[in-house]
Structures are given as C-alpha cells and as structure tokens.
C-alpha cells in the first residue's frame, strides 16, 4: 500500500439474510423513534453518570466548542443504522470469513460445504449483491486441548487447496476470569445500530439486581485476534479492493468517460438509442437504459451502473476521494435518465461527501454553491420521491459536519443545513436539542475577517445555546442546561457590555432562565432551592426603632445643663436689605 491508515475501520456482520441491526422495508419511520429511544436510554442509564454527557469547554477559548459525548453517540447510531440496500454497497460483503476449528472431523470437506453455502442456500446474498467477493479461510486452534503440530499440518493443507487467503488463529478455550494474570475486560463496541444498542441496554437492565460480572478475555487471545484482523485487512481485503477498482476503472469507467460513452449517454437521453437493446424483463417495462428494474427497484449486480457504483464506494472506502467523487458524478445522469431515484439520491449525497472530504478541493463560493445543490437534490430525492427520512437525516448531518470542518463561509452554510433538519421535523425532542448545540457550534466556528472583530457570528451562537439551555431544562436535565448556559455566556462575553444585554426584555428572560437552571441543579443535588436569592423589585422600606430605658434611670445628659448653642454666633440665613439693616434690633422674636 502507498499509504497506511491507523483508523481504518472493519465491520464484521452475519452473512445470512437480514442485518439484525438494520432497517427492513417499511420500517423507516420506526428508525427515528429507535434513535430517540436510544438517546433517552443513555440519559437515564445508571451506568453512565450525567456529568459524562456534559461537554467540556475552556471558558477562555474563543474557538468552537467540541461536540458533546451524547451527540457523538447520536452520530454513531445514525451512521450505523443503515442496512443492506441496493443503491449503495457499503454494507455489501467485501470478504467472507469461513472458519473451522481444530475439532472439526472433516475440515477440508467442511470448508467446501461452507463455501457452497455462501453462493446458494440460506447464506446466499440478496439478488442485488454481487456474489463474487473474497473468501478468507480461518483455522481456529484450541491452545488448551489440541496439538499445535496437527493444526499446523492441517493449515498447510488448507493453503494448498484454497490459496494464500488463509490464517491460523490460536485461541484458548478455557473461561477467562478476573483473577487470571493476563485477563483484560471485554471491550464495549462503539459502532452499534439503534436496535443493537437497545438490545444491549435491555440485557443490562435485566441483570441489574443480579450484579452480573463483565466478560474477560486473555491478553494472548486479544493479541491473536488483532494480528488476524491486521493480516486480513492489509494482505487480503485492501489488495482485493484495489485490484477490483483498477479492473473496473479500466474496463467500465474508461469507456463511459470516453467519446463513445458520452455519445451513448446523450443518445439515450435525447433519442432513446439503446433503450431496446437490453430490457429489464419487468412487466411494467424498463427504463431508458434497460438495466434498471423499476418493478423490483434495483440494477442487476453485473450491469455497468451497479459496477460503477461499487467502484465508487470502494474508492471511497480506500479514501481515494477524487476518483470516488468523479465516479459518483458520472453516475448522476444515468440514474436520472433511468428514474432510479434512490440511486439518484445516493449518488448526489456521496458526491458531495467525497468532495468535502477531499483536502485538495476548493471551498470557494461557486464551488460551495455546487456542493449545496448536490445536497439539495439528494434531500429532495430521498424525502419526496423515496419517502426515506432516515437517509435524508444522514445526508444533512454529514453534510453539515463536513461543511463546518471547512470553516469560513462553509460554517454558515453548515448552520443553515442544520436548521433545515429542525424544519423538516426528522428528529425527536432530544435530537433537536443536540442540533441546537451543533448550530451554535457552527456559528461559533465562524472566525473574524482579517484579524478584526467583524464577520463573527457569536451572537447567533449564544442565541442557539440559550435555546438549548431552555430545552434541556424543560426535559428535566438541569446539568446539561447549565452547560449550555455556560456556553451561551462564553459566546456573549465579547458581544455585550458587563454581561448586560441592550434589550431589557431579553435580559429579564436570560436572568429568569439562569435562576431556573440554578434551582434545578440544586434540586438534583438534593436541596430544595430555598437558599437561592430571587430578584425582587426595589421599593420603600419602613423600619421602627424601639428604645429600651431599662437600667438607665439615673443617666445624665451628655450635654449637661448648658445651652448647646450658647457661644455660637448667629447670622441671618440670607443677606439683609439696606432698609432691614438700618432698623434697630431689639431681639424681640
């Protein structure tokens, strides 16, 4: 490989039938409800303290706040909720691991039977999945009960029969407990679908009273599994994907990009040439190209459109953003001509995502407008033509996050797309509050132009943080509301004087909200909030002094018996007129 990636992810799933964590047909509205239920369960979970969901931020920092841990859970569950669908191949099998143990009586024959089950029978993939994917053979050796010499000899036979895509995995069969020297706790998977997460939390709730111990693994087993996955990916899966991309690019994509391919595309669009050469066999008729089955809703896996879509997805997974974006862009017209609207939406979505992920692509105003047009078309096709709000939500959230990472005018565009999700009504109450915080973060990431104070959107960022604080308080999450309120104060610190808003009405609303959050936090801590000072109106105050004369019966006056004003010359309070000054003063008054 020319480059290495430390964060290259691999997903293992059952090959048989439906994905247990995915969506079935007609269950699209239920996916949003499941996502909202997952967020509620995480907030109510006893294993996760509430402070763990509060995002941390530096009060002196002027940068955009980091995403909250709860938003990261929301994003992972959203991206993991995709099941096998015809229009994209990210969940289609790239390789199949066929494993036997050292206890298997007829190992080679068992491997052949397992191989046949992957192409026919209950392990057969759906008709829209290409059956030609990599097979990888694994022999699991029991370190505690079997002889390694016999397993090594069997492994050599496997390599002679099935090639180099084989691995000998040495594991222990004994139960690992905490008291073992090399024990390590079983890791919790981060990428779970909403259904899988709900099932996992349901099992934990049923075992709360039992106090079930966590599972443990031997450190040697962990090392062996990591070595197996690394060898599987680096020596088999990635070279297989690279070879497929090179082959498809030479045999299919180059012809479509050539002059003859462009001519056929134009002829199919305007004159209908080639539409009758290949028919879909559907009773309702085919599309303009004849490769799309409008009745079943997918292309055959060996059709040029399906191969190009798979090539684009492989390039995307291999992080060749330029090739992926150009291939998605090549397919947009074909899917539009065939009226394959789900494919059409997916091509626009991934073309925008691949373009934003490419660090060499520009984010100028004209280029940003074209990216927004791709997102707009994808959302319209997903939501209006296909009634798929889940993929619509994924498109907007991914687009907004990638736009935010670009900064500048793209950050404002990210905020607008996030508010579009709120207007579409695709989220529940908790999801909306998380989006409030992300809109605030998008506006906060807008930096000033040329080192001046102009061009920032800190007022808008503070306003959306106030919305989030009010929403969390209504949900009974005073600690999260306090965190949002602190973020609002941080954003408003440079835009208001001495923390006072120019509008008295707004100042009153903010003060009332801050007081309600403080009372809510005290109630969470077990206090009743009686010690909280409430703002009151300033008015006249009446006091009364009671003099106590007890014990002072013989007290003398401090002034004594003389006149306190004696000896002090008196003068008139105003100047005298000449007539008054001439009159004699007889001291009679």
C-alpha positions, 0 to 999 in steps of 0.5 A: 500500500502507498499509504497506511491508515491507523483508523481504518475501520472493519465491520464484521456482520452475519452473512445470512439474510437480514442485518439484525441491526438494520432497517427492513422495508417499511420500517423507516419511520420506526428508525427515528423513534429507535434513535430517540429511544436510544438517546433517552436510554443513555440519559437515564442509564445508571451506568453512565453518570450525567456529568459524562454527557456534559461537554467540556469547554475552556471558558477562555477559548474563543474557538468552537466548542467540541461536540458533546459525548451524547451527540457523538453517540447520536452520530454513531447510531445514525451512521450505523443504522443503515442496512443492506440496500441496493443503491449503495454497497457499503454494507455489501460483503467485501470478504467472507470469513469461513472458519473451522476449528481444530475439532472439526472431523472433516475440515477440508470437506467442511470448508467446501460445504461452507463455501457452497453455502455462501453462493446458494442456500440460506447464506446466499446474498440478496439478488442485488449483491454481487456474489463474487467477493473474497473468501478468507479461510480461518483455522481456529486452534484450541491452545488448551486441548489440541496439538499445535503440530496437527493444526499446523499440518492441517493449515498447510493443507488448507493453503494448498487447496484454497490459496494464500487467503488463509490464517491460523488463529490460536485461541484458548478455550478455557473461561477467562476470569478476573483473577487470571494474570493476563485477563483484560475486560471485554471491550464495549463496541462503539459502532452499534445500530439503534436496535443493537444498542437497545438490545444491549441496554435491555440485557443490562437492565435485566441483570441489574439486581443480579450484579452480573460480572463483565466478560474477560478475555486473555491478553494472548487471545486479544493479541491473536485476534488483532494480528488476524484482523491486521493480516486480513485487512492489509494482505487480503481485503485492501489488495482485493479492493484495489485490484477490483477498482483498477479492473473496473476503472479500466474496463467500465469507467474508461469507456463511459468517460470516453467519446463513445460513452458520452455519445451513448449517454446523450443518445439515450437521453435525447433519442432513446438509442439503446433503450431496446437493446437490453430490457429489464424483463419487468412487466411494467417495462424498463427504463431508458437504459434497460438495466434498471428494474423499476418493478423490483427497484434495483440494477442487476449486480453485473450491469455497468451502473451497479459496477460503477457504483461499487467502484465508487464506494470502494474508492471511497472506502480506500479514501481515494476521494477524487476518483470516488467523487468523479465516479459518483458524478458520472453516475448522476445522469444515468440514474436520472435518465433511468428514474432510479431515484434512490440511486439518484439520491445516493449518488448526489449525497456521496458526491458531495461527501467525497468532495468535502472530504477531499483536502485538495478541493476548493471551498470557494463560493461557486464551488460551495454553491455546487456542493449545496445543490448536490445536497439539495437534490439528494434531500429532495430525492430521498424525502419526496420521491423515496419517502426515506427520512432516515437517509435524508437525516444522514445526508444533512448531518454529514453534510453539515459536519463536513461543511463546518470542518471547512470553516469560513463561509462553509460554517454558515452554510453548515448552520443553515443545513442544520436548521433545515433538519429542525424544519423538516421535523426528522428528529425527536425532542432530544435530537433537536436539542443536540442540533441546537448545540451543533448550530451554535457550534457552527456559528461559533466556528465562524472566525473574524475577517482579517484579524478584526472583530467583524464577520463573527457570528457569536451572537447567533451562537449564544442565541442557539445555546440559550435555546438549548439551555431552555430545552434541556431544562424543560426535559428535566436535565438541569446539568446539561442546561447549565452547560449550555448556559455556560456556553451561551455566556462564553459566546456573549462575553465579547458581544455585550457590555458587563454581561448586560444585554441592550434589550431589557426584555431579553435580559429579564428572560436570560436572568429568569432562565439562569435562576431556573437552571440554578434551582434545578441543579440544586434540586438534583443535588438534593436541596430544595432551592430555598437558599437561592436569592430571587430578584425582587423589585426595589421599593420603600422600606419602613423600619421602627426603632424601639428604645429600651430605658431599662437600667438607665434611670439615673443617666445624665445628659451628655450635654449637661445643663448648658445651652448647646448653642450658647457661644455660637454666633448667629447670622441671618440665613440670607443677606439683609436689605439696606432698609432691614439693616438700618432698623434697630434690633431689639431681639424681640422674636 
